[in-house]
Amino acid sequence: MSYSPDMVTMFIPLMKDLNISWAEIKATPRVELVGLATALSEHNILHSYDGYNAKDINEMAKDKPEIREKYSLYLDKRRKYGLEEVSTSFDALKQ
């Protein structure tokens, strides 16, 4: 058996998070598996900071600065899918 990063990066998340069996994975075309893995990744990012506001993120970022970058990615994805309004004025940024 050869070792492949596909097992860790694609198959195991599909089995764990989407409850897809090994038999279903083997029967599904690779293009569809990649699509499912991509959609799962997008879903995880879209909901990674649900329930937090900017003040919470600022508090957490004091200890871990990389949180601010991940939160920015979260907001970008939410704007991309129309789940977050794009602020058009400086007044909205002050809050």
C-alpha positions as CSV (number, residue, x, y, z in Angstrom):
1,M,0.0,0.0,0.0
2,S,1.4,3.4,-0.9
3,Y,1.1,6.4,1.3
4,S,-0.8,9.3,-0.2
5,P,-1.7,12.7,1.2
6,D,-5.2,12.3,-0.4
7,M,-6.1,9.9,2.4
8,V,-5.6,12.5,5.0
9,T,-6.6,15.7,3.2
10,M,-9.6,14.4,1.4
11,F,-10.9,10.9,2.2
12,I,-10.8,11.1,6.0
13,P,-12.6,14.4,6.3
14,L,-15.3,13.1,3.8
15,M,-15.7,10.0,5.9
16,K,-15.7,11.8,9.2
17,D,-17.7,15.0,8.5
18,L,-20.0,13.9,5.7
19,N,-20.4,10.3,6.9
20,I,-19.4,8.8,3.5
21,S,-18.4,5.2,3.6
22,W,-15.2,3.8,2.0
23,A,-17.3,1.9,-0.5
24,E,-19.1,5.1,-1.5
25,I,-15.7,6.9,-1.9
26,K,-14.4,4.2,-4.1
27,A,-17.5,4.3,-6.3
28,T,-17.5,8.1,-6.6
29,P,-15.6,9.8,-9.4
30,R,-12.5,11.8,-8.2
31,V,-14.0,15.1,-9.6
32,E,-17.0,14.7,-7.4
33,L,-14.9,13.9,-4.4
34,V,-12.8,17.0,-4.9
35,G,-16.0,19.0,-5.2
36,L,-17.3,17.6,-1.9
37,A,-14.0,18.2,-0.1
38,T,-13.9,21.8,-1.5
39,A,-17.5,22.4,-0.4
40,L,-16.8,21.0,3.1
41,S,-13.8,23.3,3.4
42,E,-15.9,26.3,2.3
43,H,-18.6,25.4,4.8
44,N,-16.1,25.0,7.6
45,I,-14.6,28.5,6.9
46,L,-18.1,30.1,6.6
47,H,-19.1,28.9,10.0
48,S,-15.7,29.0,11.8
49,Y,-16.4,32.2,13.8
50,D,-20.2,32.1,14.1
51,G,-21.2,33.6,17.4
52,Y,-18.1,35.9,17.7
53,N,-18.1,39.6,17.1
54,A,-15.2,41.9,16.4
55,K,-14.7,42.7,20.1
56,D,-14.3,39.0,20.8
57,I,-11.8,38.6,18.0
58,N,-9.8,41.5,19.3
59,E,-9.6,39.9,22.7
60,M,-8.5,36.5,21.3
61,A,-6.0,38.2,18.9
62,K,-4.1,39.6,21.9
63,D,-2.8,36.1,22.7
64,K,-2.9,34.7,19.1
65,P,-2.4,37.3,16.3
66,E,-3.1,34.7,13.6
67,I,-6.7,34.7,14.6
68,R,-7.2,38.1,13.0
69,E,-6.0,36.7,9.7
70,K,-8.4,33.7,9.9
71,Y,-11.3,36.0,10.9
72,S,-10.5,38.2,7.9
73,L,-10.7,35.1,5.7
74,Y,-14.0,34.2,7.4
75,L,-15.4,37.7,6.6
76,D,-14.2,37.6,3.0
77,K,-15.9,34.2,2.4
78,R,-19.1,35.5,4.0
79,R,-19.1,38.6,1.8
80,K,-18.4,36.4,-1.3
81,Y,-21.6,34.4,-0.6
82,G,-23.7,37.4,0.4
83,L,-23.9,36.4,4.1
84,E,-22.1,39.6,5.3
85,E,-22.8,43.1,4.2
86,V,-19.9,45.1,2.7
87,S,-19.3,48.2,4.7
88,T,-19.3,51.2,2.4
89,S,-18.7,54.0,5.0
90,F,-16.1,54.8,7.6
91,D,-18.8,55.1,10.2
92,A,-19.4,51.4,10.0
93,L,-15.7,50.7,10.4
94,K,-15.5,52.8,13.6
95,Q,-17.7,50.4,15.6
